[in-house]
Amino acid sequence: MSFTDTGHSGTRAVVLGVGAFAQAALRVFHDAGVNGQAYLTRDYGHAGPLGEGTCVDHRLVPNPCAWLKEFAPDLILPMSIEWALKPWTDEFLSLRPPILCPSGEALKLERDRDFSRELCVQHGVPFARSFFVASRVEAERKVRETQRPYVIKNPLCSPTSPIHTIVCETPAETLAWLPRVDDAEGIFSDAGKRGTSRW
């Protein structure tokens, strides 16, 4: 049974996430007359979404597939790609969910920044010039050579990435941040605010 064969009337939507994202999505759904609910995917950021409507906590329902099948949403809006890393991902995808996110090989567009950049270059799509360095030491050397600020990111996008986006406005600020980042997966940098450079 797919989500669209349930016989439910009215538009239904589910947001996968927490915090301000889930709260805002639920409010937009409500304002549009959509029956929106949230599956809270993390252990924090529950107050906002709970104030907007019905929420299901991942700690109480570790696998949302049965709940999603029963609720039968017309749209599933994920906050991030973490749903694709869960033990229930294969079961979820077998339900052919109406999720607004790539899956399978297409998920590389979301997860792997360098893959996305290479694909854009191959097809003439503008993309911020960006670079990958394997270690903090290599990144520090590049900053000292160029005397420019950088945007620091993890090469793979994930809620569990050791580095989240850090926009640096000066070379000194970049050098101050680098010792604080975990370079286990390398460091990826791209264009940022006015004058911010790339590796």
DOLOLUM-840792 format. One record per residue: residue number from 1; residue in one letter; x, y, z of N, C-alpha, C, O in turn. Coordinates in Angstrom, 2 decimals, padded with zeros to 5 digits. Layout:
BEGIN
SITE, NUM, a, X, Y, Z, X, Y, Z, X, Y, Z, X, Y, Z .
...
This chain:
BEGIN
SITE, 1, m, 000.84, -001.18, 000.00, 000.00, 000.00, 000.00, 000.88, 001.24, 000.00, 001.78, 001.36, 000.84 .
SITE, 2, s, 000.65, 002.17, -000.92, 001.42, 003.41, -000.93, 000.67, 004.47, -000.14, -000.49, 004.28, 000.21 .
SITE, 3, f, 001.33, 005.57, 000.13, 000.71, 006.63, 000.91, -000.51, 007.22, 000.23, -001.42, 007.69, 000.92 .
SITE, 4, t, -000.57, 007.20, -001.09, -001.66, 007.85, -001.80, -002.90, 006.98, -001.93, -003.91, 007.45, -002.46 .
SITE, 5, d, -002.87, 005.75, -001.48, -004.01, 004.84, -001.65, -004.86, 004.67, -000.39, -005.54, 003.66, -000.24 .
SITE, 6, t, -004.82, 005.63, 000.52, -005.44, 005.42, 001.83, -006.88, 005.84, 001.94, -007.58, 005.39, 002.85 .
SITE, 7, g, -007.36, 006.68, 001.04, -008.73, 007.14, 001.13, -008.93, 008.29, 002.11, -010.06, 008.73, 002.30 .
SITE, 8, h, -007.85, 008.80, 002.75, -007.98, 009.94, 003.66, -008.33, 011.19, 002.86, -007.88, 011.35, 001.73 .
SITE, 9, s, -009.14, 012.07, 003.46, -009.44, 013.34, 002.81, -008.63, 014.44, 003.49, -008.26, 014.32, 004.65 .
SITE, 10, g, -008.35, 015.51, 002.75, -007.55, 016.61, 003.27, -006.07, 016.34, 003.10, -005.63, 015.19, 003.12 .
SITE, 11, t, -005.32, 017.41, 002.94, -003.88, 017.29, 002.75, -003.19, 017.07, 004.09, -003.51, 017.71, 005.08 .
SITE, 12, r, -002.26, 016.14, 004.09, -001.50, 015.80, 005.29, -000.02, 015.92, 005.00, 000.45, 015.58, 003.91 .
SITE, 13, a, 000.72, 016.41, 005.98, 002.16, 016.57, 005.80, 002.88, 016.23, 007.10, 002.34, 016.40, 008.19 .
SITE, 14, v, 004.10, 015.75, 006.95, 004.95, 015.42, 008.10, 006.28, 016.13, 007.91, 006.85, 016.13, 006.82 .
SITE, 15, v, 006.76, 016.72, 008.99, 008.10, 017.27, 009.00, 008.97, 016.35, 009.84, 008.58, 015.94, 010.94 .
SITE, 16, l, 010.14, 016.01, 009.33, 011.12, 015.22, 010.08, 012.16, 016.19, 010.59, 012.94, 016.72, 009.80 .
SITE, 17, g, 012.19, 016.44, 011.88, 013.17, 017.38, 012.40, 012.81, 017.87, 013.78, 011.97, 017.29, 014.47 .
SITE, 18, v, 013.47, 018.95, 014.19, 013.28, 019.53, 015.51, 013.45, 021.04, 015.42, 013.73, 021.59, 014.35 .
SITE, 19, g, 013.28, 021.70, 016.55, 013.61, 023.11, 016.69, 012.82, 024.04, 015.80, 011.68, 023.76, 015.43 .
SITE, 20, a, 013.45, 025.16, 015.46, 012.79, 026.22, 014.70, 012.32, 025.73, 013.33, 011.28, 026.16, 012.84 .
SITE, 21, f, 013.09, 024.82, 012.71, 012.69, 024.30, 011.40, 011.35, 023.59, 011.51, 010.42, 023.90, 010.76 .
SITE, 22, a, 011.24, 022.65, 012.43, 010.00, 021.89, 012.58, 008.86, 022.79, 013.02, 007.74, 022.65, 012.54 .
SITE, 23, q, 009.13, 023.72, 013.93, 008.10, 024.65, 014.39, 007.56, 025.48, 013.23, 006.35, 025.60, 013.05 .
SITE, 24, a, 008.46, 026.06, 012.44, 008.05, 026.90, 011.31, 007.28, 026.09, 010.27, 006.27, 026.55, 009.75 .
SITE, 25, a, 007.76, 024.89, 009.97, 007.08, 024.07, 008.97, 005.66, 023.73, 009.44, 004.72, 023.80, 008.65 .
SITE, 26, l, 005.51, 023.36, 010.70, 004.18, 023.04, 011.22, 003.26, 024.26, 011.16, 002.07, 024.13, 010.85 .
SITE, 27, r, 003.81, 025.44, 011.45, 002.98, 026.65, 011.39, 002.56, 026.94, 009.95, 001.41, 027.29, 009.70 .
SITE, 28, v, 003.48, 026.79, 009.00, 003.15, 027.01, 007.59, 002.08, 026.00, 007.15, 001.12, 026.37, 006.48 .
SITE, 29, f, 002.25, 024.75, 007.54, 001.24, 023.74, 007.20, -000.12, 024.16, 007.75, -001.11, 024.15, 007.02 .
SITE, 30, h, -000.16, 024.52, 009.02, -001.41, 024.90, 009.68, -002.05, 026.10, 008.97, -003.25, 026.10, 008.69 .
SITE, 31, d, -001.23, 027.13, 008.70, -001.75, 028.34, 008.04, -002.31, 028.04, 006.65, -003.20, 028.75, 006.18 .
SITE, 32, a, -001.79, 027.01, 006.00, -002.25, 026.62, 004.66, -003.41, 025.62, 004.72, -003.87, 025.16, 003.68 .
SITE, 33, g, -003.87, 025.30, 005.91, -004.97, 024.35, 006.05, -004.55, 022.90, 005.91, -005.38, 022.03, 005.65 .
SITE, 34, v, -003.27, 022.64, 006.07, -002.73, 021.29, 005.95, -002.67, 020.64, 007.34, -002.27, 021.29, 008.31 .
SITE, 35, n, -003.05, 019.40, 007.44, -002.93, 018.65, 008.69, -001.47, 018.22, 008.82, -001.05, 017.22, 008.24 .
SITE, 36, g, -000.70, 019.00, 009.57, 000.73, 018.74, 009.70, 001.09, 018.14, 011.04, 000.54, 018.52, 012.07 .
SITE, 37, q, 002.01, 017.21, 011.03, 002.54, 016.60, 012.24, 004.05, 016.50, 012.09, 004.58, 016.59, 010.98 .
SITE, 38, a, 004.74, 016.30, 013.21, 006.20, 016.22, 013.18, 006.67, 014.92, 013.80, 006.11, 014.44, 014.79 .
SITE, 39, y, 007.72, 014.37, 013.21, 008.46, 013.27, 013.81, 009.75, 013.90, 014.32, 010.61, 014.29, 013.52 .
SITE, 40, l, 009.89, 013.99, 015.65, 011.04, 014.65, 016.27, 012.24, 013.71, 016.25, 012.26, 012.70, 016.95 .
SITE, 41, t, 013.22, 014.05, 015.43, 014.32, 013.14, 015.10, 015.52, 013.21, 016.03, 016.42, 012.38, 015.93 .
SITE, 42, r, 015.54, 014.19, 016.92, 016.69, 014.35, 017.82, 016.18, 014.52, 019.26, 014.98, 014.66, 019.49 .
SITE, 43, d, 017.11, 014.50, 020.21, 016.75, 014.54, 021.63, 016.52, 015.95, 022.16, 016.26, 016.11, 023.36 .
SITE, 44, y, 016.61, 016.96, 021.35, 016.49, 018.35, 021.79, 015.60, 019.11, 020.82, 015.24, 018.59, 019.76 .
SITE, 45, g, 015.24, 020.34, 021.18, 014.47, 021.19, 020.27, 013.03, 020.76, 020.10, 012.47, 020.88, 019.00 .
SITE, 46, h, 012.40, 020.27, 021.17, 011.03, 019.78, 021.07, 009.98, 020.84, 021.40, 008.86, 020.76, 020.90 .
SITE, 47, a, 010.32, 021.83, 022.22, 009.32, 022.78, 022.72, 008.61, 023.53, 021.59, 007.38, 023.62, 021.59 .
SITE, 48, g, 009.37, 024.06, 020.63, 008.76, 024.82, 019.53, 007.76, 024.01, 018.73, 006.61, 024.44, 018.58 .
SITE, 49, p, 008.15, 022.85, 018.21, 007.19, 022.06, 017.43, 005.99, 021.60, 018.25, 004.87, 021.58, 017.75 .
SITE, 50, l, 006.23, 021.24, 019.51, 005.11, 020.80, 020.36, 004.08, 021.92, 020.55, 002.90, 021.64, 020.74 .
SITE, 51, g, 004.53, 023.17, 020.49, 003.62, 024.29, 020.60, 002.80, 024.52, 019.35, 001.83, 025.29, 019.37 .
SITE, 52, e, 003.16, 023.88, 018.27, 002.47, 024.07, 016.99, 001.53, 022.93, 016.61, 000.65, 023.11, 015.78 .
SITE, 53, g, 001.71, 021.76, 017.22, 000.83, 020.66, 016.83, 001.31, 019.31, 017.31, 002.16, 019.22, 018.20 .
SITE, 54, t, 000.76, 018.28, 016.72, 001.04, 016.90, 017.10, 002.46, 016.52, 016.70, 002.89, 016.74, 015.57 .
SITE, 55, c, 003.17, 015.93, 017.65, 004.55, 015.51, 017.40, 004.74, 014.09, 017.93, 004.15, 013.70, 018.93 .
SITE, 56, v, 005.58, 013.34, 017.24, 005.94, 011.99, 017.65, 007.43, 012.01, 017.95, 008.24, 012.39, 017.10 .
SITE, 57, d, 007.80, 011.59, 019.15, 009.18, 011.60, 019.61, 009.89, 010.31, 019.17, 009.38, 009.21, 019.40 .
SITE, 58, h, 011.04, 010.44, 018.55, 011.79, 009.27, 018.08, 012.16, 008.32, 019.21, 012.37, 007.13, 018.98 .
SITE, 59, r, 012.25, 008.84, 020.44, 012.59, 007.96, 021.57, 011.42, 007.05, 021.93, 011.63, 005.95, 022.45 .
SITE, 60, l, 010.21, 007.50, 021.66, 009.02, 006.68, 021.95, 008.64, 005.80, 020.76, 008.10, 004.71, 020.93 .
SITE, 61, v, 008.94, 006.29, 019.56, 008.66, 005.54, 018.33, 009.95, 005.52, 017.51, 010.13, 006.35, 016.62 .
SITE, 62, p, 010.85, 004.57, 017.81, 012.16, 004.55, 017.13, 012.08, 004.34, 015.61, 012.95, 004.80, 014.88 .
SITE, 63, n, 011.05, 003.64, 015.16, 010.85, 003.41, 013.73, 009.51, 004.04, 013.36, 008.46, 003.54, 013.78 .
SITE, 64, p, 009.51, 005.12, 012.57, 008.25, 005.82, 012.27, 007.43, 005.21, 011.15, 006.37, 005.74, 010.82 .
SITE, 65, c, 007.87, 004.12, 010.55, 007.21, 003.60, 009.35, 005.74, 003.25, 009.56, 004.90, 003.62, 008.75 .
SITE, 66, a, 005.41, 002.55, 010.63, 004.01, 002.18, 010.87, 003.17, 003.44, 011.10, 002.05, 003.54, 010.58 .
SITE, 67, w, 003.70, 004.38, 011.87, 002.98, 005.63, 012.11, 002.77, 006.40, 010.81, 001.68, 006.90, 010.56 .
SITE, 68, l, 003.81, 006.50, 009.99, 003.70, 007.22, 008.72, 002.69, 006.54, 007.79, 001.91, 007.22, 007.11 .
SITE, 69, k, 002.70, 005.22, 007.77, 001.75, 004.51, 006.92, 000.32, 004.78, 007.38, -000.58, 004.95, 006.55 .
SITE, 70, e, 000.11, 004.81, 008.69, -001.23, 005.09, 009.23, -001.64, 006.54, 008.97, -002.78, 006.80, 008.58 .
SITE, 71, f, -000.74, 007.49, 009.19, -001.05, 008.91, 009.00, -001.20, 009.24, 007.52, -001.99, 010.11, 007.15 .
SITE, 72, a, -000.46, 008.56, 006.67, -000.55, 008.69, 005.21, -000.35, 010.13, 004.72, -001.27, 010.71, 004.13 .
SITE, 73, p, 000.82, 010.70, 004.95, 001.04, 012.08, 004.50, 001.14, 012.19, 002.98, 001.54, 011.25, 002.29 .
SITE, 74, d, 000.76, 013.38, 002.49, 000.92, 013.70, 001.07, 002.31, 014.28, 000.81, 002.77, 014.33, -000.33 .
SITE, 75, l, 002.96, 014.72, 001.88, 004.29, 015.30, 001.77, 005.06, 014.99, 003.05, 004.51, 015.07, 004.15 .
SITE, 76, i, 006.34, 014.63, 002.89, 007.25, 014.47, 004.03, 008.40, 015.43, 003.76, 009.09, 015.34, 002.75 .
SITE, 77, l, 008.60, 016.36, 004.72, 009.61, 017.40, 004.57, 010.71, 017.19, 005.60, 010.49, 017.45, 006.79 .
SITE, 78, p, 011.89, 016.71, 005.19, 012.97, 016.48, 006.16, 013.79, 017.73, 006.41, 014.03, 018.53, 005.51 .
SITE, 79, m, 014.22, 017.90, 007.66, 015.09, 019.00, 008.04, 016.51, 018.75, 007.53, 017.23, 019.70, 007.20 .
SITE, 80, s, 016.90, 017.50, 007.47, 018.25, 017.14, 007.03, 018.19, 015.77, 006.37, 017.11, 015.20, 006.20 .
SITE, 81, i, 019.34, 015.26, 006.01, 019.39, 013.94, 005.37, 019.59, 012.82, 006.37, 019.86, 011.68, 005.96 .
SITE, 82, e, 019.47, 013.10, 007.66, 019.73, 012.07, 008.65, 018.77, 010.88, 008.53, 019.11, 009.78, 008.95 .
SITE, 83, w, 017.57, 011.09, 007.97, 016.63, 009.98, 007.78, 017.27, 008.86, 006.94, 016.95, 007.69, 007.12 .
SITE, 84, a, 018.16, 009.23, 006.04, 018.78, 008.25, 005.15, 019.85, 007.41, 005.84, 020.37, 006.46, 005.26 .
SITE, 85, l, 020.18, 007.75, 007.09, 021.21, 007.04, 007.85, 020.62, 006.16, 008.95, 021.36, 005.58, 009.74 .
SITE, 86, k, 019.30, 006.07, 009.01, 018.63, 005.35, 010.09, 018.47, 003.87, 009.77, 018.48, 003.49, 008.60 .
SITE, 87, p, 018.33, 003.03, 010.81, 018.13, 001.58, 010.58, 016.84, 001.28, 009.82, 016.72, 000.21, 009.22 .
SITE, 88, w, 015.89, 002.19, 009.84, 014.60, 001.98, 009.19, 014.53, 002.55, 007.77, 013.47, 002.52, 007.15 .
SITE, 89, t, 015.64, 003.07, 007.25, 015.63, 003.72, 005.94, 015.12, 002.82, 004.82, 014.29, 003.26, 004.02 .
SITE, 90, d, 015.58, 001.57, 004.73, 015.14, 000.69, 003.65, 013.64, 000.43, 003.71, 012.95, 000.46, 002.69 .
SITE, 91, e, 013.15, 000.18, 004.91, 011.70, -000.03, 005.07, 010.93, 001.22, 004.66, 009.92, 001.14, 003.97 .
SITE, 92, f, 011.42, 002.37, 005.09, 010.81, 003.65, 004.76, 010.74, 003.84, 003.25, 009.68, 004.17, 002.71 .
SITE, 93, l, 011.85, 003.63, 002.56, 011.87, 003.80, 001.11, 010.99, 002.79, 000.39, 010.45, 003.08, -000.68 .
SITE, 94, s, 010.83, 001.59, 000.97, 009.97, 000.58, 000.34, 008.51, 001.01, 000.34, 007.71, 000.48, -000.43 .
SITE, 95, l, 008.15, 001.96, 001.21, 006.78, 002.48, 001.25, 006.54, 003.53, 000.16, 005.41, 004.00, -000.01 .
SITE, 96, r, 007.59, 003.88, -000.57, 007.52, 004.91, -001.61, 006.97, 006.22, -001.06, 005.95, 006.72, -001.54 .
SITE, 97, p, 007.64, 006.77, -000.04, 007.13, 007.96, 000.63, 007.23, 009.21, -000.24, 008.15, 009.33, -001.06 .
SITE, 98, p, 006.31, 010.14, -000.08, 006.35, 011.40, -000.83, 007.29, 012.40, -000.13, 006.86, 013.43, 000.39 .
SITE, 99, i, 008.58, 012.07, -000.15, 009.57, 012.88, 000.59, 010.23, 013.89, -000.35, 010.60, 013.57, -001.48 .
SITE, 100, l, 010.36, 015.11, 000.14, 010.97, 016.17, -000.63, 012.48, 016.16, -000.37, 013.02, 017.03, 000.30 .
SITE, 101, c, 013.14, 015.14, -000.92, 014.57, 014.94, -000.73, 015.02, 013.85, -001.69, 014.29, 012.89, -001.92 .
SITE, 102, p, 016.20, 013.99, -002.26, 016.70, 012.90, -003.10, 016.96, 011.65, -002.27, 017.12, 011.73, -001.05 .
SITE, 103, s, 017.01, 010.51, -002.94, 017.35, 009.26, -002.26, 018.26, 008.45, -003.16, 018.50, 008.82, -004.31 .
SITE, 104, g, 018.77, 007.35, -002.64, 019.68, 006.51, -003.42, 020.92, 007.28, -003.83, 021.45, 008.07, -003.05 .
SITE, 105, e, 021.38, 007.05, -005.06, 022.57, 007.73, -005.56, 022.40, 009.24, -005.60, 023.36, 009.99, -005.44 .
SITE, 106, a, 021.16, 009.70, -005.83, 020.90, 011.14, -005.90, 021.18, 011.83, -004.57, 021.40, 013.04, -004.54 .
SITE, 107, l, 021.17, 011.08, -003.48, 021.44, 011.66, -002.16, 022.87, 012.21, -002.09, 023.17, 013.05, -001.24 .
SITE, 108, k, 023.75, 011.74, -002.97, 025.11, 012.27, -003.00, 025.11, 013.77, -003.28, 026.04, 014.48, -002.88 .
SITE, 109, l, 024.08, 014.27, -003.97, 023.98, 015.70, -004.22, 023.89, 016.49, -002.92, 024.44, 017.59, -002.80 .
SITE, 110, e, 023.20, 015.93, -001.94, 023.04, 016.57, -000.65, 024.22, 016.30, 000.28, 024.64, 017.18, 001.02 .
SITE, 111, r, 024.75, 015.09, 000.24, 025.73, 014.65, 001.23, 027.17, 015.03, 000.89, 027.92, 015.46, 001.77 .
SITE, 112, d, 027.55, 014.86, -000.36, 028.96, 015.01, -000.74, 029.16, 016.32, -001.50, 028.84, 016.42, -002.68 .
SITE, 113, r, 029.69, 017.31, -000.81, 029.84, 018.64, -001.40, 030.75, 018.62, -002.63, 030.49, 019.33, -003.60 .
SITE, 114, d, 031.81, 017.84, -002.60, 032.73, 017.82, -003.73, 032.09, 017.14, -004.94, 032.32, 017.57, -006.07 .
SITE, 115, f, 031.28, 016.10, -004.72, 030.54, 015.46, -005.82, 029.62, 016.48, -006.49, 029.56, 016.56, -007.71 .
SITE, 116, s, 028.91, 017.27, -005.67, 028.00, 018.29, -006.21, 028.77, 019.32, -007.03, 028.33, 019.72, -008.12 .
SITE, 117, r, 029.91, 019.74, -006.50, 030.73, 020.72, -007.22, 031.19, 020.17, -008.56, 031.08, 020.85, -009.58 .
SITE, 118, e, 031.71, 018.93, -008.56, 032.19, 018.33, -009.81, 031.07, 018.17, -010.84, 031.28, 018.41, -012.03 .
SITE, 119, l, 029.90, 017.78, -010.38, 028.75, 017.61, -011.28, 028.37, 018.95, -011.91, 028.09, 019.03, -013.11 .
SITE, 120, c, 028.35, 020.01, -011.09, 028.03, 021.33, -011.61, 029.06, 021.79, -012.64, 028.69, 022.32, -013.69 .
SITE, 121, v, 030.34, 021.58, -012.35, 031.40, 021.97, -013.28, 031.22, 021.22, -014.61, 031.33, 021.83, -015.68 .
SITE, 122, q, 030.95, 019.92, -014.56, 030.77, 019.11, -015.77, 029.64, 019.63, -016.66, 029.70, 019.51, -017.88 .
SITE, 123, h, 028.61, 020.21, -016.03, 027.43, 020.63, -016.78, 027.29, 022.14, -016.90, 026.24, 022.65, -017.28 .
SITE, 124, g, 028.37, 022.87, -016.57, 028.38, 024.31, -016.75, 027.48, 025.08, -015.79, 027.05, 026.19, -016.10 .
SITE, 125, v, 027.19, 024.51, -014.65, 026.36, 025.18, -013.64, 027.29, 025.93, -012.68, 028.21, 025.33, -012.13 .
SITE, 126, p, 027.06, 027.23, -012.48, 027.92, 027.98, -011.55, 027.90, 027.38, -010.15, 026.86, 026.98, -009.64 .
SITE, 127, f, 029.06, 027.34, -009.54, 029.20, 026.77, -008.20, 030.34, 027.51, -007.52, 031.37, 027.76, -008.14 .
SITE, 128, a, 030.16, 027.86, -006.26, 031.23, 028.56, -005.55, 032.51, 027.74, -005.61, 032.51, 026.54, -005.33 .
SITE, 129, r, 033.62, 028.40, -005.97, 034.89, 027.70, -006.02, 035.19, 027.16, -004.63, 035.08, 027.88, -003.64 .
SITE, 130, s, 035.57, 025.91, -004.56, 035.78, 025.29, -003.26, 036.92, 024.29, -003.33, 037.33, 023.85, -004.41 .
SITE, 131, f, 037.43, 023.95, -002.16, 038.58, 023.07, -002.08, 038.45, 022.12, -000.91, 037.73, 022.39, 000.06 .
SITE, 132, f, 039.14, 021.01, -001.01, 039.21, 020.04, 000.07, 040.66, 019.96, 000.52, 041.57, 019.86, -000.30 .
SITE, 133, v, 040.87, 020.00, 001.83, 042.19, 019.73, 002.37, 042.05, 018.58, 003.35, 041.03, 018.44, 004.02 .
SITE, 134, a, 043.07, 017.76, 003.43, 042.99, 016.53, 004.22, 043.18, 016.74, 005.72, 042.79, 015.89, 006.52 .
SITE, 135, s, 043.80, 017.87, 006.10, 044.10, 018.04, 007.52, 044.09, 019.50, 007.92, 044.16, 020.40, 007.09 .
SITE, 136, r, 044.02, 019.72, 009.21, 044.09, 021.05, 009.79, 045.42, 021.71, 009.45, 045.46, 022.90, 009.14 .
SITE, 137, v, 046.51, 020.95, 009.50, 047.84, 021.48, 009.20, 047.88, 022.03, 007.77, 048.41, 023.11, 007.53 .
SITE, 138, e, 047.32, 021.28, 006.83, 047.27, 021.72, 005.43, 046.43, 023.00, 005.31, 046.78, 023.91, 004.56 .
SITE, 139, a, 045.30, 023.06, 006.04, 044.44, 024.25, 006.01, 045.17, 025.47, 006.57, 045.10, 026.55, 006.00 .
SITE, 140, e, 045.87, 025.29, 007.70, 046.61, 026.40, 008.30, 047.68, 026.92, 007.34, 047.88, 028.13, 007.21 .
SITE, 141, r, 048.36, 025.99, 006.65, 049.39, 026.40, 005.70, 048.77, 027.25, 004.57, 049.34, 028.26, 004.16 .
SITE, 142, k, 047.61, 026.83, 004.08, 046.94, 027.55, 003.00, 046.53, 028.96, 003.44, 046.68, 029.91, 002.68 .
SITE, 143, v, 046.01, 029.10, 004.66, 045.61, 030.41, 005.16, 046.83, 031.33, 005.27, 046.77, 032.49, 004.89 .
SITE, 144, r, 047.93, 030.79, 005.79, 049.14, 031.61, 005.94, 049.71, 032.02, 004.58, 050.21, 033.13, 004.42 .
SITE, 145, e, 049.63, 031.12, 003.59, 050.13, 031.44, 002.24, 049.28, 032.52, 001.57, 049.82, 033.44, 000.96 .
SITE, 146, t, 047.97, 032.40, 001.68, 047.08, 033.31, 000.94, 046.69, 034.56, 001.72, 046.29, 035.56, 001.14 .
SITE, 147, q, 046.83, 034.49, 003.07, 046.42, 035.61, 003.93, 044.99, 036.05, 003.63, 044.69, 037.24, 003.50 .
SITE, 148, r, 044.10, 035.03, 003.52, 042.69, 035.30, 003.25, 041.84, 034.53, 004.24, 042.27, 033.50, 004.77 .
SITE, 149, p, 040.60, 035.02, 004.51, 039.67, 034.27, 005.36, 038.98, 033.17, 004.56, 038.93, 033.24, 003.33 .
SITE, 150, y, 038.45, 032.18, 005.24, 037.78, 031.05, 004.59, 036.50, 030.66, 005.32, 036.29, 031.00, 006.49 .
SITE, 151, v, 035.64, 029.96, 004.60, 034.47, 029.30, 005.19, 034.90, 027.86, 005.43, 035.37, 027.19, 004.51 .
SITE, 152, i, 034.73, 027.39, 006.65, 035.16, 026.04, 007.01, 033.93, 025.15, 007.11, 032.97, 025.47, 007.81 .
SITE, 153, k, 033.96, 024.02, 006.41, 032.85, 023.06, 006.43, 033.40, 021.65, 006.46, 034.59, 021.42, 006.22 .
SITE, 154, n, 032.53, 020.71, 006.77, 032.89, 019.30, 006.65, 032.67, 018.88, 005.19, 031.73, 019.37, 004.56 .
SITE, 155, p, 033.50, 018.00, 004.64, 033.30, 017.59, 003.25, 032.02, 016.80, 003.03, 031.45, 016.83, 001.94 .
SITE, 156, l, 031.55, 016.08, 004.05, 030.31, 015.33, 003.95, 029.26, 015.99, 004.83, 029.51, 016.28, 006.00 .
SITE, 157, c, 028.09, 016.22, 004.26, 027.03, 016.89, 005.00, 026.25, 015.87, 005.82, 025.72, 014.90, 005.27 .
SITE, 158, s, 026.18, 016.08, 007.12, 025.46, 015.18, 008.01, 025.25, 015.89, 009.34, 026.07, 016.70, 009.75 .
SITE, 159, p, 024.13, 015.58, 010.01, 023.94, 016.18, 011.34, 024.98, 015.73, 012.35, 025.14, 016.36, 013.39 .
SITE, 160, t, 025.69, 014.66, 012.04, 026.73, 014.17, 012.95, 028.13, 014.53, 012.47, 029.12, 014.01, 012.99 .
SITE, 161, s, 028.22, 015.42, 011.47, 029.53, 015.85, 010.96, 030.35, 016.47, 012.08, 029.81, 017.16, 012.94 .
SITE, 162, p, 031.66, 016.22, 012.07, 032.49, 016.82, 013.10, 032.67, 018.33, 012.94, 033.06, 019.01, 013.89 .
SITE, 163, i, 032.40, 018.87, 011.75, 032.51, 020.31, 011.51, 031.20, 020.81, 010.93, 030.66, 020.22, 009.99 .
SITE, 164, h, 030.69, 021.88, 011.50, 029.54, 022.57, 010.91, 030.04, 023.89, 010.36, 031.13, 024.33, 010.73 .
SITE, 165, t, 029.29, 024.53, 009.50, 029.76, 025.71, 008.79, 030.23, 026.82, 009.73, 029.52, 027.21, 010.66 .
SITE, 166, i, 031.44, 027.30, 009.46, 032.03, 028.41, 010.21, 032.47, 029.45, 009.19, 033.39, 029.21, 008.41 .
SITE, 167, v, 031.81, 030.59, 009.19, 032.16, 031.68, 008.27, 033.16, 032.59, 008.97, 032.84, 033.23, 009.97 .
SITE, 168, c, 034.37, 032.63, 008.44, 035.43, 033.45, 009.03, 035.59, 034.72, 008.20, 035.54, 034.67, 006.97 .
SITE, 169, e, 035.79, 035.85, 008.86, 035.88, 037.13, 008.16, 037.31, 037.64, 008.00, 037.56, 038.59, 007.26 .
SITE, 170, t, 038.26, 037.02, 008.71, 039.66, 037.45, 008.60, 040.54, 036.20, 008.60, 040.11, 035.14, 009.05 .
SITE, 171, p, 041.77, 036.32, 008.10, 042.69, 035.19, 008.18, 042.94, 034.78, 009.64, 043.04, 033.59, 009.95 .
SITE, 172, a, 043.05, 035.76, 010.53, 043.30, 035.46, 011.95, 042.14, 034.66, 012.54, 042.35, 033.73, 013.32 .
SITE, 173, e, 040.93, 035.02, 012.18, 039.76, 034.30, 012.67, 039.77, 032.86, 012.15, 039.45, 031.92, 012.88 .
SITE, 174, t, 040.13, 032.69, 010.88, 040.22, 031.34, 010.31, 041.25, 030.51, 011.06, 040.98, 029.36, 011.43 .
SITE, 175, l, 042.42, 031.08, 011.30, 043.47, 030.37, 012.02, 043.07, 030.07, 013.46, 043.48, 029.05, 014.03 .
SITE, 176, a, 042.27, 030.94, 014.06, 041.82, 030.71, 015.44, 040.81, 029.55, 015.50, 040.79, 028.81, 016.49 .
SITE, 177, w, 040.00, 029.40, 014.46, 039.01, 028.32, 014.45, 039.63, 026.96, 014.13, 039.20, 025.95, 014.69 .
SITE, 178, l, 040.61, 026.92, 013.26, 041.12, 025.63, 012.78, 041.57, 024.67, 013.88, 041.29, 023.47, 013.76 .
SITE, 179, p, 042.26, 025.11, 014.94, 042.64, 024.15, 015.99, 041.44, 023.55, 016.74, 041.58, 022.54, 017.43 .
SITE, 180, r, 040.27, 024.18, 016.60, 039.07, 023.72, 017.31, 038.23, 022.74, 016.50, 037.29, 022.16, 017.03 .
SITE, 181, v, 038.57, 022.55, 015.23, 037.75, 021.65, 014.40, 038.35, 020.26, 014.34, 039.57, 020.08, 014.42 .
SITE, 182, d, 037.49, 019.29, 014.20, 037.88, 017.88, 014.06, 038.05, 017.61, 012.57, 037.08, 017.61, 011.82 .
SITE, 183, d, 039.29, 017.38, 012.15, 039.56, 017.18, 010.72, 039.57, 015.70, 010.32, 040.22, 015.34, 009.34 .
SITE, 184, a, 038.88, 014.86, 011.07, 038.88, 013.41, 010.81, 038.41, 013.08, 009.39, 038.89, 012.12, 008.79 .
SITE, 185, e, 037.49, 013.88, 008.85, 036.99, 013.64, 007.49, 037.57, 014.64, 006.50, 037.13, 014.71, 005.35 .
SITE, 186, g, 038.54, 015.42, 006.94, 039.11, 016.47, 006.11, 038.36, 017.77, 006.36, 037.47, 017.83, 007.21 .
SITE, 187, i, 038.72, 018.80, 005.62, 038.09, 020.11, 005.74, 037.76, 020.59, 004.34, 038.59, 020.50, 003.43 .
SITE, 188, f, 036.57, 021.10, 004.19, 036.09, 021.60, 002.91, 035.83, 023.08, 003.09, 035.25, 023.49, 004.10 .
SITE, 189, s, 036.24, 023.90, 002.14, 036.01, 025.33, 002.25, 035.44, 025.86, 000.95, 035.76, 025.37, -000.13 .
SITE, 190, d, 034.60, 026.86, 001.09, 034.04, 027.47, -000.12, 033.85, 028.96, 000.10, 034.19, 029.50, 001.15 .
SITE, 191, a, 033.30, 029.62, -000.91, 033.10, 031.06, -000.85, 032.12, 031.42, 000.25, 031.18, 030.67, 000.53 .
SITE, 192, g, 032.34, 032.54, 000.85, 031.44, 032.97, 001.91, 031.04, 034.42, 001.73, 030.77, 034.87, 000.61 .
SITE, 193, k, 030.99, 035.15, 002.82, 030.60, 036.54, 002.79, 031.61, 037.36, 002.02, 032.66, 036.86, 001.62 .
SITE, 194, r, 031.28, 038.64, 001.80, 032.16, 039.54, 001.05, 033.63, 039.32, 001.38, 034.05, 039.40, 002.53 .
SITE, 195, g, 034.39, 039.04, 000.36, 035.82, 038.93, 000.54, 036.31, 037.61, 001.12, 037.51, 037.37, 001.18 .
SITE, 196, t, 035.39, 036.76, 001.54, 035.84, 035.48, 002.09, 036.31, 034.59, 000.95, 035.65, 034.49, -000.08 .
SITE, 197, s, 037.42, 033.96, 001.14, 038.06, 033.18, 000.08, 037.82, 031.69, 000.25, 037.13, 031.25, 001.16 .
SITE, 198, r, 038.41, 030.93, -000.65, 038.34, 029.46, -000.62, 039.74, 028.90, -000.49, 040.71, 029.61, -000.77 .
SITE, 199, w, 039.87, 027.65, -000.08, 041.22, 027.05, 000.08, 042.00, 027.20, -001.20, 043.15, 026.76, -001.27 .
